[in-house]
Amino acid sequence: MLEKNNCDVGLNEPRLVVMKFLARPQHKGVGAIVRRSIARFELRYFDPFLVLDEFSVIAPSGFPDHLHRGFETVTYMLQGSVTHEDFEGHKEPLEQGLQLWFNRSSKYKMIEPMYQEISSKDIAETAKDGVKDPGSHLQQSIPKLWNAFVYLLEGEDLFGRSKSSPINAHHLLLLGAGDGLEAWNKSSKLLRFILVGGEPLVQCGPFVMNTREEIEQTIDDLESYNNGFEKARHWRSEN
């Protein structure tokens, strides 16, 4: 995770945008609308990131029962609520937001399934010289060996160079090599985006491991309901 206190640091090599994709609305699951930017035809994955969806789900829409292994999902709610339910007994209302899937290192692949909810009041915030307001400028350091991307939620911004072309909402921006991100809000509108970085780490559908042998073992475990899949044998969601 990027440290928020590394804002407005001197950057020797600001990262430039090397690729950009517009995430267009599409139907997924049962009536859900998502804007998928990672795990699309042009960008199957961006190690260690496997999927990024901006979603909007209105009841009774949703996603059918499905199983996961080998990766972590982070759901960042923007507003409203939908219901998350799993075979560990967790059932939480979630609605409009982002969901990111990312790879885990070998030692965390086979940990027990778990779920945690973190409310906005428990998340640290900083507003120091951010680029939310018109005319603002931001520098954010990023470890050199990490892959990193930006996803724009609202507004229009310039990234990498102050004379670059402005980029607007629902675009995913892959950042090249460097030691940080530099961004300018030269529009008259408020701006909102996420910056995500991670250290790079085999994927088969909803299973993400480190070797082909581990993927094959996962399929064997699923078919025999072992090693974390025991409760999936007779479980069906209530909704």
N, C-alpha and C positions, 0 to 999 in steps of 0.2 A: 504494500500500500504506500502511496506517495505521502510524504510528510508535509502537512500544511504549513509548518513553520519554515519551510524552505522557499517561501515566496520572496520575490524581489531580490534574488541573489544575482551576482554577476555571472553571466553565461559566456563561456569561451566559444562554444559551438552550439548555437540554438538549433534544435531539430526543425527540419523542414517537412512539409506535407509531401509525401511521395506518391500517395494514391488517395483518391476520395470516391465514395460511393453514396448515392442517394438511396435511402431506405424507403421504398414505396410500400403502401399498405397492401396486405395480402391476408387471406383467410387461413387460419390454422386451427387445429383442434375442432371443437364444435361451436362454430359461430364466432370465435374470437378473431379480432383484428390485430395483426402485428406488423411492425416495420422491422424486418430482419436485415441486419447489416453484416454480421459475421455468421458463417454457415450458409451462405448463399452460393450460387453457381460461380460467381467471380472470385469469391473469397471463402474457401471451404473452412479454413480456420486460420488463426493468427496466434501462434504458440506464445503463451500457454492458454490463450482464450479460444473457446470452442464455439460459443453462440452468444450473440447479443441481440435481444429483441426489445423494442419499445412496444408495449402492448396496451390494449384497451379491451376490457372484458365486461360485458353487461349481462347480468343474469337473464336467462338460464345458460348463457354461453360458458364455455370452459374447455378443459383438456381431459381426454379420457384417461383412465388409469394406465400408468406406465412405470417401468422400473429403471433405476439408474445404478451405475457403479463407476468408481474411479475418478470422479470429479466433484467439484463443489459448485453449488448454485447460489448466487446472491441476487435477491429481488429487492430493488430499490423503488419504493412506492412514491409516486408523484402526487397523487390525490385519490380519494375514494377507497373502495375495498372490494376484494373478492375472497373466496374461501380456499385456503390451502388445506389439504387433508392427506395424511399418509398412514401406513400400517403400523407406525409406532404410537398412534393415538393422537397425534397433533392435528388440530383443526383450527385454522386461523383465517379470519377475513382479510383479504388483500384487496385493488382495482387498477387504475391507470398507473403505469410505471415502467421500469426497465428490469430485464432479467439477464444476468450474465452467467455463463457457464465457464469455469476455468479448470485446467488440469491440476492434478496434485502429484507430488513426488511419491516415489515408491513406498516410503515408510508410512504414508497416510492413505494408501489405496484401500486397505482392508479394515479401516477402523469401523466401529459400530455406527450404524445410521443415527443421525442426530438432526435436530432442528432448533434454531434459536430465533427469537424475535427481538429486534433492537428498535426502540421507539425513537422519534426525532429528538426528544429531550435528553436522550443518553448519547447522542452523537455530537462530538466536538465540532464547533463551527469557528470560522475566522472570516472577517470581512475586510481585512487590511488590504487596501489598494487593489481590490478585485476588479474584474472587468465586467461586472454586472451593469454598472452605470455607463451611459454614453460618455465617450471621450476617455475612458480608462485604459490602463496598460498593465499587463501582468507578466512576470517572469516566474517560472516554477522549475526547480531542478528535478531531474530524473536520472536515476543510476544509468551509467553508460551501457551496461550489458543488458538492460531490460528492453523488451518490446513495449511500445506505448501507442495509444490511440486517443483520439478526441471524438466525442459524439455530441452534436449540437441539438439542444432541446428547443431553444427559443432564440430569436434574434438573428444577428448577422455579425461575423467577426473576421479578422485577418490573423493568420497564424504563420509563424516562422519569419516573415519579413514584413515590415510596415508598408511596403508597396506591393504586396501580393494582392491577388484578387479576393474580394470578400466572398465568404461562404455562408450559406444560410441554413436554417433548421432542417433536421432529419438527415444530415450528412454524417457519415463516418469518415474520419481522416486518419490514415496510417502515417505515423511519424517516422522519419529516417533516423540515422545515427546522430548522436550529439549528447550534450549534458543537460538539456532542459528544453522547456517550451516557452516561447514568447508569443504573446497575443495582444491584440489591440481591438477595442470596440470603438470604431470611428463612425458608427451609425448614430441615429437619434433615438434608438430603441434600447430597452433593457436586453441583456444577454444572459443566457443560461446554457452551460455545457458541462459535460463530465470529462475528466482526464483520467485515464486508467493505464497503469503500467504493471508489468510483471516479468519475472525471470523465466525464459523459455525452458521446457521439460522434454500409444497407438490408439486410434479411435475406431469403434465399430458401433454405429448408431448411438444409443444412449450409454454405451460402455466406453470408458476411457482408462487405459492402463499404460504401462511403460514398454511392454514387449508383446509380440504376437502370441507368445505362449500364455501370457496372462489373460489376453482376450479369449483364447480358446478355453482356458480354465474357467473364466467367467461364464461362458455359454454352458459349460458342463454344470457349473454350480446352479445356474438358473433352471436348467432342465431337471436337476435333482433336488432343487430347493434347499441348498446348503450354503454355508458361509455368508450369512446375512440375508438370504432370500427365504428363510424358513417361514416367515409370517406371510409371505406372498402367496402361498399355496391356496389358501381359502379366503384371502382378503379381497373385498370389493368396496369401493368408496360408496358412501351413502347417497351422494348427489348424482 
